[in-house]
Every structure is written in structure tokens, then in C-alpha cells.
Amino acid sequence: MNDPQVPGFSGIASGAEKAAEDAVQKVVDWYDVELRAERGAPTPDPARVAALKDGRRAALADRAQLLTADPREAAELTVAYADRLRSLAGS
């Protein structure tokens, strides 16, 4: 059971914030899959691994910022991360 006194994403009330959380998590998941694949490659590319780790870290930092984001900021983050996922998936 979630403690309402402990901050966390499960207590987010705004639909905009929940949508932003979901959008960011999809990007984090994409990075996780790509990192596993790259690390499992016969000859992993260290530059790609580093770039993937940096991208994942940035997404996690943005997700943490959602704790203090207002609905407008959350909506902007949702759009930005939906675009980012499309871009990443297309590359």
C-alpha cells in the first residue's frame, strides 16, 4: 500500500502529470532495451553505450522533475517525450 505522506508517482493526481510520467517512462524503457542489446552485442560500441546511458540519465532526471511540475510543464514534457520516442524508434 502506498503511504500518502511519501512522495512518489503513484500519488500524482493530475492527468497531465500521469501522461508525462508515462511518456518519460516509455523513453526510459527504450533506452533500457537498447542498452541491453548493445551490451549483448558481440562487439559493443562504447560510444553508443555511453550515449544511451546519458540519454537514460537525462530522462530519469526529467521524470524526477515531475514531482514539482505544474500541469502546463507536464503537458509540455509529454509532447517532448512523445516526439523523442518517435525519433528514437525511427533511428
N, C-alpha and C positions, 0 to 999 in steps of 0.2 A: 504494500500500500504506500502511496506517495504521501509524504509529510508536507502539508501546505506551507509550513514555515521554511522549508528548504527550497531555495530557488532551483528551478530546472525547467526543461522544455515541456514536461508533461502538464505543467500548470498554466501554460500560455492560454489566454482567453481569446485573443483576437484572431479572427480568421486570416488576416493578412500576415500575422506573425507565424501562424501554423503553416501557411503556404510557403513563406520564406524558409522556414525550418526544413520543410520537405524538399524544396528546390536545392538548398545548400547540401542537404544530405545525399541527394542523387549525385551531385558533383563529387562529394567525398567518396561515395561508393564507386564512381567511375575511376577515380584515382586509385582506390584500393585494388580494383580488378587489374588495372594497367600495371601497377607496381608488382603485383604477384606474377603477372605474365612476364614482365621484363626481368624480374629476378630469377624466374624459372627458365629463361631462355638459355640456350647453350653458351652464348657469349653475351651476357647482359651489357648494355651500353651504360657506363657510369654517368654520362651526362644526362641521358634520359631519366635514369633513376633519380638523379638529383633534381631535375626539373619537375618530375612527378611528385617528389616529396615536398618541394617548395610549393607547388600548386595545392597540394592537400593541406599543408600547414596554413596557407592563406585562407582556404575555405573554412577550416576549423576556427580560425581567428574571427572570420565574419560571422560564423554561427554563434560564437560566444557573444558577439556584439548584439545579437538579437535580444538578449536579456534586458537591454536598455533601449531598444529601438522603439520608436513610435510607429503607428500604423503606416504612415507615409514612407518612412525609411524601410519598413519591412516590405511594402509593396515594391519599392524600387529594387530592393535586393532580390525579390522574387523574379522580377523581369531580368535583371542582370544575370542571375544564375540559370534561368531557363535558357537564355541566349548562350551562356557559357557552355552549358551541357550540349546544346545543339552543335556548337562549334567544336567541342572536344570529340563528340561522337562522329562528326563528319571528317575528322582529321585522320 
